[in-house]
Amino acid sequence: MKWLFTTLLLLTVLGGGYREGRAQATASDRVFVVNIDGMIDNGLAKYIDRSLKAAEKADARGVILHVDTFGGLVDAADEIRKSILNTPLSTVAYIDKNAASAGALISLACDSIYMAPGASIGAATVVQGGSGEKASEKMQSYMRGLMRSTAEANGRNPQLAEAMVDESIAIDG
């Protein structure tokens, strides 16, 4: 079922390499699929950067980031965010189950976001390492700013992005 959705997503969002009624794939019709699952850490940030550069070098048409994460390190998520925002390629976040915390930031950096039925995005309040307690207001302010600027960069509602960090922000509707 996942692969069917991915195929339909490719055909709909990035085109399917179809010309004049028949399939005719070219190098520019390549789409890279990059998995983002588990903990967001500095190793993943380097992997994503390498993957985006490889897709650019291969003259790919775009990249689908297959997201299923509860989050991780803010600095690693910010590196991934910057890599996504800086790539000239079309980027799509496909949220399979979860895009919590750092996963929400990464998803917002993509040009398009698609979600599987039952998937969720948000819960981006910064917490302390092992304790899970809410981090200082300084860290919350920084994360709100990252979420806001990332949403604005892609024409999304910045208040909604900030509300993912700050539970006191109410969104009408």
N, C-alpha and C positions, 0 to 999 in steps of 0.2 A: 504494500500500500504506500509506503514511504517513497519508493522509487517511482511509482506512478505519479504521485504528487510532484516530485522533483522534475520529472519529464514534462508534465503539464506546465509547471512553473517556467521551465526553460523555454518552452514553445510560446508561452504567453508573454513573459517579461522580456526575454532576451532574444526572441526569435529562434527558429529551429533550423536555420540553414536551408529553408525551402525557397526555391527559385522556379518560377514558371511551372508550378504544379508537380515538381519532382524533387526528391531529396538530393541535395548536392552540397555536402559539407565541405567547408574550406577551413583553413587555419584560423580565420577570424571568427568562425562559428564555435570555436572551443569555449567551453565554460568550465572553470575549475570549481570543484566542491571542496570546501575546507571545513573540517569538523572542529567545533569549539564545544568541548564537553569536559566535565570535571572542573577542577580548580583552575581559576585564571591566575597564572603566575608568569614570571619573567621568561621561562622557557617557552611557554605558549606564545608570548608576545613576539619572540624571535622567530618562532615557527610561522606565525601569521605574516610577519613582515617578509620572510623568505618566500612564502607561498604567493603573496601578492606580487612580488618582484618576478617570480617564475611565470606567473600568469601574464604579466606585462611583456616579459621577454618572448613568450610564446604567442604574442599578439592575440591573446584570448579576447573574447567579446565581453566577458564578465566573470564574476566570482559569486558563488552562493556560499554564505557562511551558515552551516548547519549548526544551530545553537541549541544546547541543552546544558545549562549550567546554573548553579546557585550563586556563582560569583567568585570573588577572590581578592587579589591585591589591587588596590586603587591605582598604583603607579603602573602596573602591568596593563591594566585595562585602559589607562590613558595612552600608553604606547600603542596598543592595538587600535584605539580610536583614531589616533593621529595617522597611523599607517593607512587605515581605511579612508579617512578624509583626504589624504594626499594622493591616493591612487587615481589615475585617470579612468580606470575601468568602472563599469557599472557594477554596483555591489548590492546584493540581496541578502537580508537576514531571514532565514527560515527557522522560526522558533518551533522546535519539535515538542518540547514539554515545558522547559523553564528558561527564562532569561531574567534571572533575578540579579539585583545589585550590579556588579560589573558587567554581567551579561546584558542588562538593560542598556547600559552606556554603549557597549559595543554594537548592539542592535540599532540604537538611534543613529549611530555614525553611518550606517548603510543607506544607500539611496532608496531602497524599498524594504518593507518589513511584511512578511507573511507568517501566519501562525497556524499551526495544526489545531484541529478542534480540541478544546480543553487545555490548550497551552496558556501560559501566563507570562507577563512581563511586569517588572517593577521592583518594589522592596529594595530600593537603592540607598537606604540609610547606612552610613558608614558605621561599622562596629569594631570594637577592640579585638585584636588577635584571637586568642583562645577563649576569652570570657564571653564573647557575644554581646557584651554591653555596648550601648550607644557610645560612639566616640565623641570627642569634644566638638563644640560648636564651630571651632576653626575648621575641622575636617568636614563637618556637614556643609558649611558655607562653600568650601572648595568644591565638594561634590555637586552641590546645587548649581554652582557656576559651570562646571563641566557639562552637566546634563542640559542646562539652559543653552549654552553656546553650541552644543552639538545638535540640539533640536533646531535651533535657529539656522544653523549651517545647511540643514536639509529641509527648511520650510515647514517644520513641525511646530506645534504649540509648545512654547517654552515653559508656560505655567504648568502644563501637564507633566513635562519632564521634571520640573522642580518638585512637583507633588509626589513623585516617586521616591524622593529623598526625605521630604518634610511632611509628616502626617498632618500638620496643622493647616496645610494649604488645601482649600476646598475648591473643587471644580464643579461649576454648575452643569447639571444634566448628567 
